[in-house]
């Protein structure tokens, strides 16, 4: 009888060690693969990827900081010789000098400006022909008459060879109280 109890105990121990039930130290992936049905098929696109190189993000954020400081030389240093821009429906396609003059004229109407980044994302397409930095931020300013205002902004900034070549800005206007 003792012999049988030893065999049963060994069998039970062996069964317990090879059990497929997870213990508290093991993690089990319980996520199921979901087959999402989208309302339309995706056409071949740019196949965007997260850009792991932060250099473009630093350039874009430095450009925003330069706007805040009204440092036109620094903005010019980060901008290509020709640039395209669309800001709240206004389109620009010209030289860096023309853009700098337009910016300088606009910022001359402001006593102060404060830019508070909320988030950013740098992306690059698979063939590396396009690199963009997307920046979401809140902007606060005071005009020369002392009137203060604010707005939420989304910037889509295209860079090539470390220079800004396109700057698109989309504004979220707050409703009047």
C-alpha positions in Angstrom: 0.0 0.0 0.0 2.9 2.3 0.9 4.3 1.6 -2.6 1.0 2.6 -4.3 0.8 5.9 -2.2 4.3 6.8 -3.3 3.5 6.2 -7.0 0.2 8.3 -6.6 2.1 11.1 -4.8 4.7 11.2 -7.6 2.1 11.2 -10.3 0.2 14.0 -8.6 3.4 16.0 -8.2 4.2 15.5 -11.9 0.7 16.5 -12.9 0.9 19.6 -10.8 4.2 20.7 -12.3 3.0 20.3 -15.9 -0.3 22.0 -15.3 -1.3 24.6 -17.9 -3.0 26.7 -15.3 -1.0 29.9 -14.8 0.3 30.7 -11.4 0.4 34.2 -9.9 3.9 34.9 -11.3 2.9 34.1 -14.9 1.2 36.6 -17.2 -1.3 35.5 -19.8 -2.2 37.5 -22.8 -6.0 37.5 -22.8 -6.4 40.1 -25.6 -8.3 38.7 -28.5 -7.5 39.7 -32.1 -10.4 41.9 -33.2 -11.3 41.9 -36.8 -12.5 45.5 -37.2 -14.8 46.3 -40.1 -14.0 49.8 -41.4 -16.7 51.6 -43.5 -14.2 52.0 -46.4 -11.1 50.4 -47.6 -7.7 52.1 -47.0 -6.0 53.1 -50.3 -2.3 52.8 -50.6 -0.9 55.7 -48.6 2.4 57.0 -47.3 2.7 54.3 -44.7 3.6 56.7 -41.9 5.9 55.6 -39.0 6.9 57.3 -35.8 10.2 59.1 -36.4 12.5 57.9 -33.6 15.0 60.7 -34.4 14.0 63.7 -32.2 16.0 66.2 -34.3 12.9 67.4 -36.2 10.9 67.7 -33.1 13.6 69.9 -31.5 13.6 72.1 -34.5 9.8 72.5 -34.5 9.6 73.2 -30.8 12.6 75.7 -31.0 10.7 77.5 -33.8 7.6 77.8 -31.6 9.8 79.1 -28.7 11.4 81.6 -31.1 7.9 82.9 -32.0 7.2 83.3 -28.3 10.5 85.3 -27.8 9.9 87.2 -31.1 13.4 86.0 -32.2 13.1 86.4 -35.9 16.7 85.4 -36.6 16.2 82.0 -34.9 13.0 81.4 -36.8 14.8 82.3 -40.1 17.7 79.9 -39.2 15.2 77.0 -38.9 13.4 77.9 -42.2 14.2 76.8 -45.7 14.8 79.5 -48.4 11.2 79.0 -49.7 8.3 78.0 -47.6 4.6 77.2 -47.9 2.1 77.9 -45.2 -1.6 77.8 -44.5 -2.8 79.4 -41.3 -6.5 79.4 -40.6 -7.4 79.5 -44.3 -4.8 82.0 -45.3 -2.3 80.6 -47.8 1.3 81.7 -48.3 3.9 80.4 -50.8 7.0 82.5 -51.0 10.5 83.2 -49.8 11.8 83.0 -46.3 12.3 86.8 -46.3 8.7 87.4 -47.3 7.5 85.1 -44.6 9.7 86.7 -42.0 8.3 90.2 -42.9 4.7 89.0 -42.7 5.4 87.3 -39.3 7.2 90.4 -38.0 4.3 92.7 -39.1 1.8 90.4 -37.3 3.8 90.0 -34.1 4.3 93.7 -33.9 0.6 93.9 -33.0 1.2 91.8 -29.9 2.6 92.9 -26.6 3.3 89.3 -25.6 2.7 85.7 -26.7 2.9 82.5 -24.7 2.9 79.0 -26.3 2.3 76.0 -24.1 2.9 72.7 -26.0 0.4 69.9 -25.0 1.7 67.1 -27.2 3.8 66.4 -30.3 4.5 63.6 -32.7 7.2 63.3 -35.4 6.4 61.0 -38.3 8.2 59.9 -41.5 6.8 58.0 -44.4 8.4 54.6 -45.4 10.5 55.9 -48.3 11.7 58.8 -46.1 10.6 61.4 -48.6 8.4 63.3 -46.1 9.1 64.2 -42.5 6.5 66.1 -40.4 6.2 67.2 -36.8 2.7 67.6 -35.4 2.4 69.9 -32.4 -0.7 70.5 -30.3 -0.5 73.6 -28.0 -2.4 76.4 -26.3 -1.4 79.9 -27.3 -2.1 83.0 -25.1 -1.4 86.5 -26.1 -2.0 90.2 -25.2 -2.3 92.8 -27.9 -1.0 96.3 -27.8 -4.3 97.6 -26.4 -4.1 95.2 -23.4 -6.7 92.7 -24.7 -5.9 89.1 -23.8 -7.0 86.1 -25.7 -6.2 82.4 -26.1 -6.7 79.6 -28.6 -5.8 75.9 -29.1 -3.6 75.3 -32.1 -2.5 72.2 -34.1 0.6 72.7 -36.3 1.7 70.3 -39.0 5.3 71.3 -39.8 7.2 69.7 -42.7 11.0 69.5 -42.6 13.6 68.6 -45.1 17.3 68.5 -44.4 16.7 70.1 -41.0 14.8 73.1 -42.3 11.1 74.0 -42.1 9.6 73.9 -45.7 5.9 73.9 -44.8 4.0 75.2 -41.8 0.2 74.5 -41.6 -1.7 75.8 -38.6 -5.2 74.9 -37.6 -7.0 76.9 -34.9 -9.7 75.9 -32.5 -11.6 79.1 -31.8 -13.2 79.2 -28.4 -16.9 80.3 -28.4 -17.6 83.8 -27.0 -19.0 83.6 -23.5 
